[in-house]
Amino acid sequence: MSMLKLQQIMSNEIAKRSFLSRPPEPPATALLGDMMRSIYIGTTKIFKIPFTWSHLNLTNPHIAVVGITGAGKSYFVKTFLIRASYIWNTNAVIIDWAGEYKSWVAQSGGIVVSLGKGDSINIMDVEGIRPIDRTKQIMNSFDILTDISEFPEQKRLTEEALEQSYVNMGFNISEKAPAGKDAPNLKNVIALLQEKLQEGTYQYPAELENAIYRLRQFAREGEDYFARKSTINIAKLASSGLVDIDLSNLSDERFRALAALFILQTLKEIMRSEGWSESKGLKTLVVLDEAWKVASDDKSDAITIVREGRKYQFGLIVASQSPTDINEAIFSNVGTNFILSIKFEKFLNYLQGSMNFSDHIRSEISKFGVGQAAVVMAFQTSLKFPGTFVLERIHGEEPLQVYTLDLSGVLTQSEISANLIQKDYQFEQEELKNKFVEYNFTNDAISTIFKEMDEQKRSIKIADFVNLMRDNGITVPNIVSFLKSLGIDDIIITRILSSTGAENG
């Protein structure tokens, strides 16, 4: 039989106790703005309040979007760009690492530029800036992408050769370059270093040889995408509506990163030269998607744009499936973070440590499906309500059709219980289609696979999915590459192939 225990408690102690706690959502007045001056995103989970985004009451217009493959990042970005165009007539420049947006941009009537497939950029172009400043930017890019900072003499030789190349072409390196004047390129720089080597008077020939070798990586015949005359005008593209700069045809990550760094450097200069505008909207949004090397380095101009963009009506959207690939300076300075589905503890730890959200929000994030998101906003003024809340679902311009690859059949019960391995992968339809294209699936194969998945209510066991790919002519190496791109461990891939008999295929 239980006993009823009486306690004598002072009234001032009772007054300290909170019997009612506010739900973790801002009030409607903070979430629902003027629909003609803000972007509708979706409704909140608890009170179903419509959430409209505007940078006017935030510290800045910059956004970070994180979530696993298939969580709906590109779906959100596309929705946001379309609505920003409607509301503020905002231009958008997408630095498209994997070619994920090019089809959508083309279908939307935008401009697609494909570097490495017809289009090229001379990274020594200097229109509107001083050659000495461009030299510093190029050296900064090499610092990020190569080990040149570990070799001071090679760095000095390269920098001097860059400057001398401008002088040889008739530039004053300390004055802004005149419009229309052709700039030198990396091949001219290499020629200067080779001439110095052939003279035989320099006391450290090995340093010269290594400096030449480093530059040749970006100027070899057939891969001289950045050592030829530019075919595109980034300043013009920045004010041309919706633009996709597709980097997926470049041969490796270094080339993509060099292109992205140059584009960011140029956009930063454009941003500064255009100056402040009385417009209350956003002139240009720059999208940086999965550019880990560019978004993670302290020296990247992505961080400069985050710190300076507000006063110039420039916004940066950084998207990644790996939060640790985004520099903490970006997380700490962006006005809004959208956190979609995150399954891995190390990523949740990083995000919670960076943004200081509650364990309740963390638990919600780990259970998200496609299109669900936690929103973390930094308001301009101190508020008495939380700046973090959960969206029931992002409401896009098109219906959100979700396709699921179910791995549960190849996982052990202990792996499922421990929640250390992802049990399924979900994709928005266009995202999955782009992934098929990335791995060279034919149009007929893509149509057949989607038809079969539609008949199975858009959810399929991973073994059945692998068999479906094989039946449609997809090679085992391509299947393995596809599965690895999802982040599936090698041991799990081996089990998948074994269960289908494909390990010997």
LUMDOPA-365839 format. One record per atom (N, C-alpha, C): x negated, y negated, z negated. Coordinates in steps of 0.02 Angstrom, whole numbers, plus 50000, padded with zeros to 5 digits. Layout:
BEGIN
XYZ ...
! end
This chain:
BEGIN
499575005950000 500005000050000 499554993850000 499674989250046 499254983350051 499434978349998 498934974549979 499014969449927 499034962549960 499454958249935 499484951349959 499034947249914 498534944049945 498054940249907 498184932749915 498244929249860 498354922049861 497704918449851 497604912949890 497004908949882 497194901749870 496804898449829 496904891349817 496444887549863 496734883849911 496334880349961 496524872949958 496024868749957 496134861549955 496424859050022 496814853850019 497144851250080 496634848650131 496074845950106 495574843450154 495244849050193 495224855150163 494944860950198 495424863250252 496074863150236 496574865150285 496554860350345 496434853950331 496424848950384 495874850150435 495334853650414 494774854950459 494924860750507 495434864750490 495574870750530 495984869050592 495814872150649 496174870950711 496654876650723 497294875250717 497794880450728 497984881050802 497904875650838 498054875550909 497444873250947 497244876950998 496664874851038 496894873551109 496594868551140 496794866651208 496554871851258 496994873951305 496784878651357 496194875751396 495764880051424 495174877651460 495334875051529 495724869651532 495874866151595 495924858751581 495684854651628 495804847451621 496544845951631 496784840251608 497484838551618 497634837051692 498274837051709 498474835951778 498224829251805 498184824251761 497964817551783 497244817751809 496834822351784 496144822851807 496064827451867 496554831851878 496504836851932 496854834751996 497394831051989 497804829352048 497724821952065 497344820552118 497224813652138 497664811652196 497534805852223 497894803352282 497764808052341 498284811152367 498204816152420 497924813052485 497974806552491 497714803152551 496974801352543 496704802252483 496004800452471 495614806052436 495884812052438 495544817752406 495704824152444 495304829352431 495344835652467 495694840852424 496234843752450 496574849052413 496164855452417 496054858652359 495644864652356 496074870852339 496504870352289 496914876052268 497274874352204 497534879352169 497894878252106 497514881652048 497584878751989 497244881451930 497584887951907 497214892051872 497474898551852 497994898251798 497904893851749 498344893951691 499004890351704 498964884051723 499574880051731 499774878951804 499414882051851 499574881551922 499594874251946 499134870251920 499114863151939 498714862552005 498984858952054 498594857852116 497954853852100 497394856252126 496754852852115 496534849652179 496444843052177 496174839352234 495504836352214 495014836952259 494334834852244 494194827952274 493904823552235 493644817252260 493004815652222 492524812852258 491884811152227 491924804652188 492484800952195 492514794252167 492474794152090 492734799452058 492704799651984 492164804251958 491734806652003 491184811151985 490524807551987 490004810651959 489354807451959 489064806852029 489244811452075 489024811052144 489434815752188 489364815352255 489764819452299 489474826252316 488924828252284 488584834352302 488904840552271 488844846252306 489184852352285 488704858252291 488714862652241 488364869052246 488904874552245 488834879352290 489304884952295 488914891452289 489074895552240 488714901852231 489214907552225 489014913352248 489444919252245 489134924852286 489304931052269 489034936752304 489264936852377 488934940952418 489144941852487 489884943852488 490264940252528 490974941852534 491424938452485 491144934152442 491554930852390 491984925252418 491814922752479 492214917452509 491864910852515 491184910852513 490804904452516 490934900952582 490854904452637 490934901152702 491664899052713 492134902952686 492844901152690 492964894452655 492664893652596 492724887352559 492404881552598 491794882652622 491424877352657 491814874952718 492064879752757 492454877852817 493064873752798 493424876052748 494024872452725 493834865352703 493304864752665 493094858252639 492904853452695 492514855952744 492294851552799 492884849152841 493344853652856 493924851852896 494324846452861 494444847252796 494854842452759 494484835852747 493824836152738 493434829952732 493474825952797 493484829452853 493554826152918 494234822752923 494764826152900 495434823252902 495484816952858 495214817652796 495314812352746 494864806352758 494214807552771 493734802052774 493384801452842 493584805552891 493244805652956 492504807252947 492354811852902 491674813452883 491324817752936 490714815952953 490294820152996 490014825952954 489844831352988 489554837052952 488984839952994 488414840952962 487844844352994 487704850752955 487824856452987 487714862952954 487034865652975 486594866552926 485954869852939 486084877252928 486204880752983 486504887452983 485964892852988 485764895352930 485204900052926 485324906452965 485924909352959 486064915952989 486554915553047 486704909553072 487174908953127 487894910553107 488044909653043 488694911653017 489264906953038 489094900753054 489604895753067 489684893953141 489234896353184 489214893853252 489854895353291 490134901253283 490754902953319 491324898453297 491374897453231 491904893253205 491834886053228 491214883453228 491104876553251 491284875953325 491084880753365 491254880553437 492004880753447 492354885153411 493074885653416 493424879253393 493104875653346 493394869553319 493244863453362 492894864453418 492724858953462 492104855053442 491704857953397 491094854653375 490504856153421 489924853953400 489304854753439 488874860153407 488634864953447 488184870153423 487504869353457 486994868853416 486304868353440 485944874753418 485634878353464 485314884753448 484554884153456 484204883153401 483474882853403 483194889853417 482684890053459 482394896453477 482764899853534 483304896853557 483684899553613 483874893853659 483354890353682 483464884853728 483304878053698 483474877053635 483344870653603 482704870853561 482364865053557 481734864653520 481684857853485 481244857553436 481114851453398 480364850253394 480154844353411 479454842453399 479424839453329 479114843053282 479104840753213 478664834453203 478324832253257 477924826153252 478294820053279 478924820853299 479324815053321 479344809853266 479284803453285 479234798153234 479694792253247 480184792953290 480614787253306 480934784453242 480794778053229 481104774753171 480694775053107 480154778953106 479734779253045 478994778353064 478584777453014 477864776653026 477534783453035 477074784153082 476724790553091 476384792953027 476144788352985 475814790452924 476314793852876 476944791552878 477464794652837 477654801552864 477704802052931 477864808652960 477304813552944 476684811252946 476114815652929 476194818352859 476374814052812 476474816352743 477044821452738 477574820352778 478134825052777 477934831852805 477544831752859 477314838052888 476874841752838 476414838152806 475974841352757 476384844052698 476904840452679 477334842852626 477674849452645 477894849852708 478194856052733 477694861852731 477074860452752 476564865652750 476404867752678 476434862952632 476334864552561 476854869652538 477474868652561 478024873152540 477964879952573 477784880052637 477834886152677 477184890152682 476614887052668 475974890552674 475564889552610 474974892452611 474534891852552 474024886252560 474174881352603 473674876152619 473474872052558 473914871352509 473744867352450 473174870552409 473044876952421 472504880352385 471824879152419 471834875852476 471214874752514 471164867352532 470914863252485 470904855952494 470554853552558 470004856852577 469644854652636 470054855952700 470374861652704 470804863152761 471394858252764 471654856552706 472204851852703 471984844952729 471384842952708 471124836452730 471004836452805 470714841752831 470584842252903 471244841952943 471744845452920 472384845552955 472714838652954 472704835452897 473014828852890 472664823652935 471994823852936 471614819252978 471764820453052 471834826853071 471964828453142 472674826153162 473144826753117 473824824353131 473814816753144 473484813153099 473454805853107 473084803853171 472524807353185 472134805653245 472534806953309 472964812153307 473374813653366 473844807853382 474114804753330 474534798853341 474124793053370 473534792053342 473104786553366 472934787653440 472774793853458 472594795453527 473164794153577 473784794553550 474374793353593 474594785953592 474184781653561 474324774453562 474754771953506 474844775853452 475244773653395 474804770053344 475104765153310 474804762453249 475114766253192 474724770253156 475014774953108 475344771453049 475204764953038 475504761352981 476104757053001 476314757553064 476894753753087 477434758453112 478064756253106 478614760253131 478544761453205 478674767653225 478574769353296 479104766053339 478914763653397 479394760653444 479864765953472 480474764053489 480964768653517 480744771153585 480844777553597 480714780453662 480004782453677 479544781053632 478844782753644 478724790153628 478424793753674 478284800953664 477774801953609 477914806753566 477464808353510 477004814153530 476434814853497 476024820753507 476374826953478 476074832753486 476364838753456 475804842953424 475994848553394 475504852553357 474954855153402 475094856153466 474564858553512 474024853253519 474214846953518 473704841553520 473274841653457 473584843053401 473224843353336 472724849153338 472964854953361 472524860853366 471934859353413 472064856053468 471524854453516 470994850053484 471204845353442 470714841053407 470284845153360 470594849653323 470204853853276 469734858553314 469964861253371 469524865653411 468934861753439 469054855653460 468514851453486 467984850153433 468224849053372 467754847853316 467354854153302 467684859953307 467344866353296 466814867553349 466984866253412 466524867553467 465924862853467 465994856953436 465424852453431 464854855553391 465034859953344 464544863553305 464184859553252 464424853553237 464084849253189 464414849353120 465014852053116 465364852053052 465084857553008 464944855852945 464564860452902 464974866352875 465644866152881 466054871652855 466494874452911 466204877752960 466604880153018 467164884852998 467084888752945 467614893452924 468234889652903 468144883752872 468724879752851 469114877352913 468734875252965 469054873153027 469434878953060 469114884753062 469434890553094 470084892453059 470084892152993 470684893952955 471234888652963 471034882252967 471524876952979 471864877853047 471454879653097 471714880853165 472184886853164 471984892153131 472394898253129 473074896853097 473074892853043 473704891453009 474184887653055 473924882753092 474354878853137 474594882953197 474164887553221 474344891553279 474964895853266 475094897453203 475684901453187 476324898153211 476304891353215 476894887553235 476844884853306 476334887253343 476244884353411 476054889653463 476144896053446 475984901253495 476474901053554 476234902853612 476664902953672 477254907553659 477844905153673 478454909053661 478754907853593 478344905253546 478584903653479 478414896453460 478324892353512 478124885453501 478744880853498 479234883153459 479874879453453 479774872453425 479224871453387 479114865053353 478514861353382 478254863853438 477674860753469 477824858853542 478474858053556 478694855953623 479104849553616 479244846453672 479664840453672 480354842153645 480614837953601 481264839253571 481824838953623 482284843653617 482874843653662 483484841053625 483424839653561 483994837253522 483814830753487 484314826653473 484234820353437 484624820853372 484264822053317 484604823153253 484974816953230 484694811053244 485034804853225 485714804353258 485754806353322 486394806253357 486854811653330 486584817553316 487004822953291 487314821353223 486964817353183 487204815653115 487844811653117 488014808753175 488624804853180 489074807553236 489034814153248 489394817153305 489944821953284 490224820853224 490764825153202 490504831553171 490754837253194 490564843753167 489994846753209 489424847953176 488824850353212 488534856353175 488384861553213 488044867453186 487354867953217 486834867853175 486144868953199 485974876153181 486024880453231 485954887753221 485214889553221 484984892353165 484274894353158 484174901853166 484714905553178 484674912853176 484244915853231 484124912053285 483714914753340 482964913753329 482784909953277 482074909153262 481794915653234 481164917053246 480904923753237 480814925953165 480704921253118 480634923453048 480814917753001 480774919252936 480994914452885 480584908052884 479934908552900 479514902552900 479734897552953 479904900053012 480134895653065 480804892353045 481254896353017 481894893552995 481794888252942 481354889752895 481224884952841 480914878552867 480444879152915 480124873152943 480644868852979 481094872053017 481624868353051 482064864853000 482264868452948 482714865552897 482384859752861 481744860452845 481394855052811 481344848852855 481194849752919 481154844052965 481834840652971 482364844652978 483044841752984 483224837752922 483074840552863 483214836952801 482814830552796 482174830852815 481754824852814 482034819452859 482254821452918 482534816652966 483194813752941 483624817952914 484264815652887 484154810952828 483654812352788 483494807852731 483304800952757 482894800752810 482684794352838 483284790652869 483724794452902 484324791452931 484754788552876 484844792352823 485244790252766 484984783652737 484334783252728 484034777152700 484084771252748 483974772552812 483974767052860 484674764152871 485194768352867 485874765952876 486104761852816 485834763452758 485994759552698 486694760552673 486884756152626 487524756552592 488084754352639 488674757352630 489264755452669 489834753952622 490294749652643 490874748052602 491384753652603 491304758452648 491764764152651 491774767852585 492374769952564 492434773652501 492424781252512 492334783252573 492324790352587 491614793052592 491534798252631 490874801252643 490704800652716 490134797652732 489934797052802 489734803752831 489314807352794 489034813552820 488954818652763 489144824852779 489014830552734 488484834952767 487964836752730 487454841352753 487544847952718 487614853352756 487724860052728 487084864052735 486844866652679 486244870752677 486444877552650 486484882552693 486764889052674 486224894452675 486114897452616 485634903052608 484914901252625 484744894852621 484064892752637 483644892852574 483484898652550 483184899352483 482534895452476 482104895752527 481454892452522 481534884952519 482034882452554 482144875252558 482514872652497 482974876552471 483384874352414 483034875352347 482504879352346 482204881152281 481574877052265 481264874052314 480614870652302 480704863552279 480324861552228 480364854852200 480214849452252 479804851152302 479584846152351 480064845352409 480604849252411 481074849052466 481484842652466 481644840152525 482064834152531 482794835552514 482974841952505 483644843452480 483744840152412 483224840252371 483264837152305 483274829552311 482904826752358 482914819452369 483614817152389 483944820852434 484614819052456 485104819552397 485024824552355 485454825252296 485384819252250 484764816952242 484644811452195 484844804552223 484814803852290 484934797252319 485574796752360 485874802352378 486414802352427 487024798452409 487204798052345 487824794752326 487864787652351 487324783852343 487354776752361 487374775652436 487244780952475 487264780352548 487864783952579 488314786452539 488894790452561 488684796852599 488134799752576 487904806152602 488034811452549 488294817252569 488404822752523 488034828952546 487804832952499 487464839252514 487864844952485 487994850152526 488304856252502 487794861852508 487594864652452 487104870152451 487484876552432 487424881752474 487774887952461 487284893752460 487374898352413 486914904052408 487254909752370 487074915952389 487314921752351 486864923052290 486284919952287 485824920852231 485714914252196 486034913052139 485964906552105 485254904652090 484824909552076 484134908052059 483734905452119 484034905752179 483704902852239 483824895452244 484244892652201 484394885552202 484014882152145 483634877052161 483224873652111 483674870852055 483424871251994 483814868751937 483954861251942 483514857651977 483624850551987 484254849252028 484434853952071 485054853352110 485644854752065 485624860452028 486174862051983 486304856451932 485764853451907 485844848351855 486064841651883 486024840651949 486194834151978 486814834152021 487064839952044 487664839952086 488264838152043 488754834852075 489364832852040 489844838452029 489824843652073 490294849252068 489954855852085 490074860852043 489864867652057 490474872052066 490484875752121 491004880852131 490674887652123 490884891352073 490594897952059 491104903252078 490954906852132 491404912252153 491174918752119 491364924352146 491224930652112 490464931752104 490264933052042 489574934752024 489604941051981 489254946252001 489294952651965 488684954051921 488114951251938 487494953351906 487344949051845 487154952451791 487054949151727 486514943751730 485984945051767 485434940051769 485674933551801 486114934051851 486384928051882 486874924551836 487294928351802 487764925451754 487384921951697 486844925151674 486434922051621 486144915351645 485894915351707 485594909251735 486114903651741 486694905351768 487224900351777 487484897751710 487604902351664 487864900151599 487354895851562 486714897651568 486194893651536 486114886751568 486224886451635 486144880151671 486734875451660 487344878351654 487954874251653 488314874351586 488094878951543 488354879051474 489114880051472 489374884451514 490094886051509 490214891551458 490844892551440 491024897051385 490984904351406 490984908751356 491004915951369 491654917851405 492194914251390 492834915551425 492754914451500 492454908851519 492344907451590 491884912651621 491374914551585 490914919651609 491284926251624 491714928251578 492104934351587 492554933851648 492854928051658 493294927051716 492894927751781 492304924651783 491884924851844 491714931951863 491554936051815 491344942951829 491914947251857 492544944851849 493124948651873 493434945751936 493134940451963 493434936952020 493484941452081 494024940452120 494084943152187 493904937752237 493984939352301 493814934552354 494234928252348 493904922452350 494264916152350 494404913252282 494294917152228 494384914452161 493734910852141 493794905752099 493194901752082 493274898352015 492704897551982 492654893051924 492374886451950 492644880951926 492424874351948 492114870751888 491514868151898 491164864351846 491044857351874 491354852251844 491314845451869 490964840851819 490564836351845 490224831351804 490554824551817 490974822451771 491334816151779 490874810251762 491044804351788 490644798351777 490664796151704 491234797051672 491314794851603 491434800751557 491274799851494 491374805051444 492124806251434 492314812651433 493024814351429 493154819051370 493784819251348 493964823351291 494224830151312 494184831651376 494424838151400 493854841651437 493894848251446 493354851951479 493304850251552 492694850251578 492584849151650 492524855651688 492644861151654 492594867851684 493274871351681 493484874251737 494124877751738 494114882951794 494634887051796 494674892551845 495214891051896 495024891851960 495514891352014 495814898152028 496474898352034 496804904652050 496564907352117 496504902952167 496234904752232 496134898452273 495604898552313 495504893052360 496014893752417 496364888452431 496864888452485 496564885352547 496404889552596 496064887152656 496544885352712 496244883352768 496644881452827 496954887552859 496634893252853 496894899552880 497044904352822 497524909152832 497654914052780 497014917852762 496934919252699 496334922852675 496454930352681 496164933352734 496234940552744 495604943952717 495694948152667 495134951152631 495054958552651 494434960352669 494264967252686 493784969952632 493914976052610 493544978952554 493174985252575 492524985552559 492124991652565 492054994652496 492335000552486 492375003752419 491795008652410 491345007152362 490765011352349 490875016352293 491455016152261 491555020152200 491435027652212 491565030052272 491485037252286 490775039752285 490275035152289 489575037252288 489215035352224 489585032552175 489285030552112 489465035652058 489015036552010 489165040951954 489625037351905 489945041251861 490395038151813 490025033551765 489405035551748 489015031351702 488825024651736 488685024751801 488535018551837 489145014051840 489725017051849 490345013151852 490495010251783 490415014251731 490555011951662 490085006451641 489445007051660 488955002051640 489034995451677 489404995651732 489524989551772 488874986151795 488364990251808 487724987551831 487674987651907 488124991551939 488114992152011 488794990152038 488784986152090 489404983652119 489804989352148 490454989852130 490864995452152 491194994152220 491244987852240 491524986452305 491254979752331 491304978852395 491104972652428 491694970052468 491874963752455 492454960852489 492224955352536 492584954752592 492404949852643 493034946452669 492974939952680 493474936452720 493364938652792 493904938952831 493884942052898 493334939252943 493294932652947 492804929552992 492094930852968 492004931052902 491344932452874 491114939452892 491564944352888 491374951152905 491234951752980 491634948253021 491514948453093 490834945553109 490654939953078 489994936953090 489434941653070 489544945453017 489034950152994 488944955753045 489494958053075 489444963153127 489044960353187 489184954153206 488834951053263 488084950453247 487934948553185 487234947853164 486844954353173 487194960153164 486854966553170 487004970053236 487164965853286 487204968053356 487754973153369 488304972953333 488874977153348 489184974553413 489394978953458 489724976753519 490424974153503 490704970353550 491384967753541 491894973553535 491784978853576 492244984553573 492194988053505 491574988753480 491494991953414 491824987853359 491734981253362 492024976853311 492784977353313 493084977253372 493814977753378 494074984353350 493724989853366 493934996453343 493884997053267 493334994453239 493234994853166 493764990853130 493914984853154 494424980753122 495114984053128 495264987053185 495914990353195 495994996053145 495455000053136 495485005653089 495565003153017 495204997852999 495244995152931 495934992052919 496224988852970 496894986052962 497404991652949 497314997252983 497775002952973 497715005852902 497125004852871 497015007252802 497125001552751 497514996552770 497684990952726 497054987152704 496574986752750 495964982752742 495514985052684 495574991252664 495124994052613 494905000852636 494245002152634 493985008452661 493415010952617 493385017452606 492825020552570 492195019652611 491635018552577 491015017052611 490795022652657 490915029052637 490725034652679 491135034752744 491785033252737 492215032952797 492005027152841 491785021652811 491565015852849 490935017452889 490455020952857 489845022952892 490005027552950 490455032352939 490655036852994 490985033053051 491385028053032 491725023953082 491215020153124 490685017553091 490165014053128 489795018753175 489635024753150 489275029553192 489695031653252 490355032653241 490805034553296 490835029153350 490665022953331 490695017453379 490005015253403 489535019953398 488885018953430 488385014853390 488515013553326 488045009853285 487505014653261 486875013053273 486335017553254 486235017653179 485935023153155 485815023753083 485355018253057 484805016453093 484385010853068 484785004353062 485235003053109 485644997053105 486124997353046 486395003353034 486845004352977 486465003052912 485865005752907 485455004852847 485304997452836 485114993952889 484974986752884 485594982952861 486174984952888 486804981752869 486934982752795 486864988852771 486994990352700 486494986752655 485864986352677 485364982752637 485524975352632 485804972552686 485974965452686 486514963852634 486894968952613 487394967952561 487084967952492 486444969852488 486124970352423 486184977152391 486384982252430 486454989052403 485764992152395 485644995052336 484994998052321 484855003952368 484205005252380 484015010652425 484285017452403 484275018552338 484505025152313 485245026152327 485645020752323 486355021252338 486465022252413 486055018752454 486105019752526 485955026952545 485445029852512 485275036852525 485865041452510 486205040052454 486805044052437 487355043352489 487455037152512 487975035852562 487825039852625 487195039352649 487015042952711 487055050452701 486855052852642 486885060052628 487605062552629 488055058552601 488765060652598 489095060952667 488785057552716 489065057552784 488655061952832 488095064552807 487665068452851 487255064152899 487215057752884 486875053052930 486135052252913 485895055252857 485195054152838 484715057152889 484965061852929 484535064952980 484695062253050 485155057253050 485395054753115 484915049753146 
! end
